[in-house]
Amino acid sequence: MARYLIDSSILIDLLRDHAPARRWLDGLPAADWTISVVTEAELLTGCRNKREQSAVASELSQYQVLWLTQVAQQQAISWLVRHRLASSVGFLDCLIAATAAEYGLVLATVNDKHFRAIKELSVERPY
């Protein structure tokens, strides 16, 4: 099983040819190239045209996509209720965090501030 769940922020950097993102990802075994279905949806939603959609789909084809379980969905709602008002954590971030927690993965992100409030989550900023 993978060690990391890779957040959207890293894949956005990668799609923008940000060298630190590429170096970090290339340093991981292919088995660690894991994302949440929420991340897949976020990236596809951000596409402005067919060319971008094709580039994103091509990149995402290299990753294992983890689907939301009922337990992860329930945990995401719990974290949203607990943290939304105090820290402005978003629902999609709660879903990604809950996926990482459900599968026992470290969440790799460059937007660690989005996840700081969720103390039960293991987060790593890789670059």
MODELLER restraints for C-alpha pairs under 7 A, 6 or more apart:
rsr = mdl.restraints
at = mdl.atoms
rsr.add(forms.Gaussian(group=physical.xy_distance, feature=features.Distance(at['CA:1:A'], at['CA:31:A']), mean=6.93, stdev=0.5))
rsr.add(forms.Gaussian(group=physical.xy_distance, feature=features.Distance(at['CA:2:A'], at['CA:31:A']), mean=5.47, stdev=0.5))
rsr.add(forms.Gaussian(group=physical.xy_distance, feature=features.Distance(at['CA:2:A'], at['CA:32:A']), mean=4.27, stdev=0.5))
rsr.add(forms.Gaussian(group=physical.xy_distance, feature=features.Distance(at['CA:2:A'], at['CA:34:A']), mean=6.65, stdev=0.5))
rsr.add(forms.Gaussian(group=physical.xy_distance, feature=features.Distance(at['CA:3:A'], at['CA:32:A']), mean=5.70, stdev=0.5))
rsr.add(forms.Gaussian(group=physical.xy_distance, feature=features.Distance(at['CA:3:A'], at['CA:105:A']), mean=5.33, stdev=0.5))
rsr.add(forms.Gaussian(group=physical.xy_distance, feature=features.Distance(at['CA:3:A'], at['CA:106:A']), mean=6.29, stdev=0.5))
rsr.add(forms.Gaussian(group=physical.xy_distance, feature=features.Distance(at['CA:4:A'], at['CA:32:A']), mean=5.80, stdev=0.5))
rsr.add(forms.Gaussian(group=physical.xy_distance, feature=features.Distance(at['CA:4:A'], at['CA:34:A']), mean=6.60, stdev=0.5))
rsr.add(forms.Gaussian(group=physical.xy_distance, feature=features.Distance(at['CA:4:A'], at['CA:105:A']), mean=5.09, stdev=0.5))
rsr.add(forms.Gaussian(group=physical.xy_distance, feature=features.Distance(at['CA:4:A'], at['CA:106:A']), mean=4.75, stdev=0.5))
rsr.add(forms.Gaussian(group=physical.xy_distance, feature=features.Distance(at['CA:4:A'], at['CA:107:A']), mean=5.76, stdev=0.5))
rsr.add(forms.Gaussian(group=physical.xy_distance, feature=features.Distance(at['CA:4:A'], at['CA:108:A']), mean=6.17, stdev=0.5))
rsr.add(forms.Gaussian(group=physical.xy_distance, feature=features.Distance(at['CA:5:A'], at['CA:34:A']), mean=5.24, stdev=0.5))
rsr.add(forms.Gaussian(group=physical.xy_distance, feature=features.Distance(at['CA:5:A'], at['CA:35:A']), mean=5.23, stdev=0.5))
rsr.add(forms.Gaussian(group=physical.xy_distance, feature=features.Distance(at['CA:5:A'], at['CA:100:A']), mean=5.88, stdev=0.5))
rsr.add(forms.Gaussian(group=physical.xy_distance, feature=features.Distance(at['CA:5:A'], at['CA:105:A']), mean=5.90, stdev=0.5))
rsr.add(forms.Gaussian(group=physical.xy_distance, feature=features.Distance(at['CA:5:A'], at['CA:106:A']), mean=6.04, stdev=0.5))
rsr.add(forms.Gaussian(group=physical.xy_distance, feature=features.Distance(at['CA:5:A'], at['CA:107:A']), mean=4.88, stdev=0.5))
rsr.add(forms.Gaussian(group=physical.xy_distance, feature=features.Distance(at['CA:5:A'], at['CA:108:A']), mean=5.99, stdev=0.5))
rsr.add(forms.Gaussian(group=physical.xy_distance, feature=features.Distance(at['CA:6:A'], at['CA:34:A']), mean=6.01, stdev=0.5))
rsr.add(forms.Gaussian(group=physical.xy_distance, feature=features.Distance(at['CA:6:A'], at['CA:35:A']), mean=5.19, stdev=0.5))
rsr.add(forms.Gaussian(group=physical.xy_distance, feature=features.Distance(at['CA:6:A'], at['CA:107:A']), mean=6.14, stdev=0.5))
rsr.add(forms.Gaussian(group=physical.xy_distance, feature=features.Distance(at['CA:6:A'], at['CA:108:A']), mean=4.96, stdev=0.5))
rsr.add(forms.Gaussian(group=physical.xy_distance, feature=features.Distance(at['CA:6:A'], at['CA:109:A']), mean=6.57, stdev=0.5))
rsr.add(forms.Gaussian(group=physical.xy_distance, feature=features.Distance(at['CA:7:A'], at['CA:35:A']), mean=6.78, stdev=0.5))
rsr.add(forms.Gaussian(group=physical.xy_distance, feature=features.Distance(at['CA:7:A'], at['CA:39:A']), mean=6.50, stdev=0.5))
rsr.add(forms.Gaussian(group=physical.xy_distance, feature=features.Distance(at['CA:7:A'], at['CA:107:A']), mean=6.77, stdev=0.5))
rsr.add(forms.Gaussian(group=physical.xy_distance, feature=features.Distance(at['CA:7:A'], at['CA:108:A']), mean=5.86, stdev=0.5))
rsr.add(forms.Gaussian(group=physical.xy_distance, feature=features.Distance(at['CA:7:A'], at['CA:109:A']), mean=5.14, stdev=0.5))
rsr.add(forms.Gaussian(group=physical.xy_distance, feature=features.Distance(at['CA:8:A'], at['CA:39:A']), mean=5.31, stdev=0.5))
rsr.add(forms.Gaussian(group=physical.xy_distance, feature=features.Distance(at['CA:8:A'], at['CA:43:A']), mean=6.96, stdev=0.5))
rsr.add(forms.Gaussian(group=physical.xy_distance, feature=features.Distance(at['CA:9:A'], at['CA:109:A']), mean=6.06, stdev=0.5))
rsr.add(forms.Gaussian(group=physical.xy_distance, feature=features.Distance(at['CA:9:A'], at['CA:110:A']), mean=6.00, stdev=0.5))
rsr.add(forms.Gaussian(group=physical.xy_distance, feature=features.Distance(at['CA:9:A'], at['CA:111:A']), mean=6.60, stdev=0.5))
rsr.add(forms.Gaussian(group=physical.xy_distance, feature=features.Distance(at['CA:10:A'], at['CA:21:A']), mean=6.19, stdev=0.5))
rsr.add(forms.Gaussian(group=physical.xy_distance, feature=features.Distance(at['CA:10:A'], at['CA:109:A']), mean=6.03, stdev=0.5))
rsr.add(forms.Gaussian(group=physical.xy_distance, feature=features.Distance(at['CA:10:A'], at['CA:110:A']), mean=6.44, stdev=0.5))
rsr.add(forms.Gaussian(group=physical.xy_distance, feature=features.Distance(at['CA:13:A'], at['CA:21:A']), mean=6.07, stdev=0.5))
rsr.add(forms.Gaussian(group=physical.xy_distance, feature=features.Distance(at['CA:14:A'], at['CA:21:A']), mean=5.39, stdev=0.5))
rsr.add(forms.Gaussian(group=physical.xy_distance, feature=features.Distance(at['CA:14:A'], at['CA:22:A']), mean=5.89, stdev=0.5))
rsr.add(forms.Gaussian(group=physical.xy_distance, feature=features.Distance(at['CA:20:A'], at['CA:127:A']), mean=6.33, stdev=0.5))
rsr.add(forms.Gaussian(group=physical.xy_distance, feature=features.Distance(at['CA:24:A'], at['CA:126:A']), mean=6.87, stdev=0.5))
rsr.add(forms.Gaussian(group=physical.xy_distance, feature=features.Distance(at['CA:33:A'], at['CA:63:A']), mean=5.04, stdev=0.5))
rsr.add(forms.Gaussian(group=physical.xy_distance, feature=features.Distance(at['CA:33:A'], at['CA:64:A']), mean=6.29, stdev=0.5))
rsr.add(forms.Gaussian(group=physical.xy_distance, feature=features.Distance(at['CA:34:A'], at['CA:63:A']), mean=5.30, stdev=0.5))
rsr.add(forms.Gaussian(group=physical.xy_distance, feature=features.Distance(at['CA:34:A'], at['CA:64:A']), mean=4.68, stdev=0.5))
rsr.add(forms.Gaussian(group=physical.xy_distance, feature=features.Distance(at['CA:34:A'], at['CA:65:A']), mean=5.93, stdev=0.5))
rsr.add(forms.Gaussian(group=physical.xy_distance, feature=features.Distance(at['CA:35:A'], at['CA:63:A']), mean=6.59, stdev=0.5))
rsr.add(forms.Gaussian(group=physical.xy_distance, feature=features.Distance(at['CA:35:A'], at['CA:64:A']), mean=6.27, stdev=0.5))
rsr.add(forms.Gaussian(group=physical.xy_distance, feature=features.Distance(at['CA:35:A'], at['CA:65:A']), mean=5.07, stdev=0.5))
rsr.add(forms.Gaussian(group=physical.xy_distance, feature=features.Distance(at['CA:35:A'], at['CA:66:A']), mean=6.15, stdev=0.5))
rsr.add(forms.Gaussian(group=physical.xy_distance, feature=features.Distance(at['CA:36:A'], at['CA:65:A']), mean=5.49, stdev=0.5))
rsr.add(forms.Gaussian(group=physical.xy_distance, feature=features.Distance(at['CA:36:A'], at['CA:66:A']), mean=4.87, stdev=0.5))
rsr.add(forms.Gaussian(group=physical.xy_distance, feature=features.Distance(at['CA:36:A'], at['CA:67:A']), mean=6.34, stdev=0.5))
rsr.add(forms.Gaussian(group=physical.xy_distance, feature=features.Distance(at['CA:36:A'], at['CA:96:A']), mean=6.19, stdev=0.5))
rsr.add(forms.Gaussian(group=physical.xy_distance, feature=features.Distance(at['CA:36:A'], at['CA:99:A']), mean=6.70, stdev=0.5))
rsr.add(forms.Gaussian(group=physical.xy_distance, feature=features.Distance(at['CA:37:A'], at['CA:65:A']), mean=5.71, stdev=0.5))
rsr.add(forms.Gaussian(group=physical.xy_distance, feature=features.Distance(at['CA:37:A'], at['CA:66:A']), mean=5.83, stdev=0.5))
rsr.add(forms.Gaussian(group=physical.xy_distance, feature=features.Distance(at['CA:37:A'], at['CA:67:A']), mean=5.49, stdev=0.5))
rsr.add(forms.Gaussian(group=physical.xy_distance, feature=features.Distance(at['CA:38:A'], at['CA:92:A']), mean=6.85, stdev=0.5))
rsr.add(forms.Gaussian(group=physical.xy_distance, feature=features.Distance(at['CA:38:A'], at['CA:96:A']), mean=6.44, stdev=0.5))
rsr.add(forms.Gaussian(group=physical.xy_distance, feature=features.Distance(at['CA:43:A'], at['CA:56:A']), mean=6.99, stdev=0.5))
rsr.add(forms.Gaussian(group=physical.xy_distance, feature=features.Distance(at['CA:44:A'], at['CA:53:A']), mean=6.31, stdev=0.5))
rsr.add(forms.Gaussian(group=physical.xy_distance, feature=features.Distance(at['CA:44:A'], at['CA:56:A']), mean=6.76, stdev=0.5))
rsr.add(forms.Gaussian(group=physical.xy_distance, feature=features.Distance(at['CA:47:A'], at['CA:53:A']), mean=5.38, stdev=0.5))
rsr.add(forms.Gaussian(group=physical.xy_distance, feature=features.Distance(at['CA:68:A'], at['CA:99:A']), mean=6.31, stdev=0.5))
rsr.add(forms.Gaussian(group=physical.xy_distance, feature=features.Distance(at['CA:72:A'], at['CA:95:A']), mean=6.99, stdev=0.5))
rsr.add(forms.Gaussian(group=physical.xy_distance, feature=features.Distance(at['CA:72:A'], at['CA:98:A']), mean=4.90, stdev=0.5))
rsr.add(forms.Gaussian(group=physical.xy_distance, feature=features.Distance(at['CA:72:A'], at['CA:99:A']), mean=5.60, stdev=0.5))
rsr.add(forms.Gaussian(group=physical.xy_distance, feature=features.Distance(at['CA:72:A'], at['CA:102:A']), mean=5.89, stdev=0.5))
rsr.add(forms.Gaussian(group=physical.xy_distance, feature=features.Distance(at['CA:73:A'], at['CA:95:A']), mean=6.53, stdev=0.5))
rsr.add(forms.Gaussian(group=physical.xy_distance, feature=features.Distance(at['CA:75:A'], at['CA:98:A']), mean=5.91, stdev=0.5))
rsr.add(forms.Gaussian(group=physical.xy_distance, feature=features.Distance(at['CA:76:A'], at['CA:94:A']), mean=4.75, stdev=0.5))
rsr.add(forms.Gaussian(group=physical.xy_distance, feature=features.Distance(at['CA:76:A'], at['CA:95:A']), mean=5.06, stdev=0.5))
rsr.add(forms.Gaussian(group=physical.xy_distance, feature=features.Distance(at['CA:76:A'], at['CA:98:A']), mean=5.43, stdev=0.5))
rsr.add(forms.Gaussian(group=physical.xy_distance, feature=features.Distance(at['CA:79:A'], at['CA:94:A']), mean=6.45, stdev=0.5))
rsr.add(forms.Gaussian(group=physical.xy_distance, feature=features.Distance(at['CA:80:A'], at['CA:89:A']), mean=6.87, stdev=0.5))
rsr.add(forms.Gaussian(group=physical.xy_distance, feature=features.Distance(at['CA:80:A'], at['CA:91:A']), mean=6.25, stdev=0.5))
rsr.add(forms.Gaussian(group=physical.xy_distance, feature=features.Distance(at['CA:80:A'], at['CA:94:A']), mean=6.34, stdev=0.5))
rsr.add(forms.Gaussian(group=physical.xy_distance, feature=features.Distance(at['CA:83:A'], at['CA:89:A']), mean=6.25, stdev=0.5))
rsr.add(forms.Gaussian(group=physical.xy_distance, feature=features.Distance(at['CA:83:A'], at['CA:117:A']), mean=6.65, stdev=0.5))
rsr.add(forms.Gaussian(group=physical.xy_distance, feature=features.Distance(at['CA:84:A'], at['CA:90:A']), mean=6.80, stdev=0.5))
rsr.add(forms.Gaussian(group=physical.xy_distance, feature=features.Distance(at['CA:87:A'], at['CA:117:A']), mean=6.69, stdev=0.5))
rsr.add(forms.Gaussian(group=physical.xy_distance, feature=features.Distance(at['CA:89:A'], at['CA:114:A']), mean=6.02, stdev=0.5))
rsr.add(forms.Gaussian(group=physical.xy_distance, feature=features.Distance(at['CA:97:A'], at['CA:121:A']), mean=6.83, stdev=0.5))
rsr.add(forms.Gaussian(group=physical.xy_distance, feature=features.Distance(at['CA:100:A'], at['CA:106:A']), mean=6.37, stdev=0.5))
rsr.add(forms.Gaussian(group=physical.xy_distance, feature=features.Distance(at['CA:100:A'], at['CA:107:A']), mean=5.98, stdev=0.5))
rsr.add(forms.Gaussian(group=physical.xy_distance, feature=features.Distance(at['CA:101:A'], at['CA:121:A']), mean=6.20, stdev=0.5))
rsr.add(forms.Gaussian(group=physical.xy_distance, feature=features.Distance(at['CA:106:A'], at['CA:122:A']), mean=5.03, stdev=0.5))
rsr.add(forms.Gaussian(group=physical.xy_distance, feature=features.Distance(at['CA:106:A'], at['CA:123:A']), mean=5.53, stdev=0.5))
rsr.add(forms.Gaussian(group=physical.xy_distance, feature=features.Distance(at['CA:106:A'], at['CA:124:A']), mean=6.68, stdev=0.5))
rsr.add(forms.Gaussian(group=physical.xy_distance, feature=features.Distance(at['CA:107:A'], at['CA:122:A']), mean=6.20, stdev=0.5))
rsr.add(forms.Gaussian(group=physical.xy_distance, feature=features.Distance(at['CA:107:A'], at['CA:123:A']), mean=4.72, stdev=0.5))
rsr.add(forms.Gaussian(group=physical.xy_distance, feature=features.Distance(at['CA:107:A'], at['CA:124:A']), mean=6.12, stdev=0.5))
rsr.add(forms.Gaussian(group=physical.xy_distance, feature=features.Distance(at['CA:108:A'], at['CA:123:A']), mean=6.03, stdev=0.5))
rsr.add(forms.Gaussian(group=physical.xy_distance, feature=features.Distance(at['CA:108:A'], at['CA:124:A']), mean=4.95, stdev=0.5))
rsr.add(forms.Gaussian(group=physical.xy_distance, feature=features.Distance(at['CA:108:A'], at['CA:125:A']), mean=5.83, stdev=0.5))
rsr.add(forms.Gaussian(group=physical.xy_distance, feature=features.Distance(at['CA:108:A'], at['CA:126:A']), mean=6.50, stdev=0.5))
rsr.add(forms.Gaussian(group=physical.xy_distance, feature=features.Distance(at['CA:109:A'], at['CA:124:A']), mean=6.38, stdev=0.5))
rsr.add(forms.Gaussian(group=physical.xy_distance, feature=features.Distance(at['CA:109:A'], at['CA:125:A']), mean=5.28, stdev=0.5))
rsr.add(forms.Gaussian(group=physical.xy_distance, feature=features.Distance(at['CA:110:A'], at['CA:125:A']), mean=5.24, stdev=0.5))
rsr.add(forms.Gaussian(group=physical.xy_distance, feature=features.Distance(at['CA:112:A'], at['CA:123:A']), mean=6.95, stdev=0.5))
rsr.add(forms.Gaussian(group=physical.xy_distance, feature=features.Distance(at['CA:112:A'], at['CA:125:A']), mean=6.58, stdev=0.5))
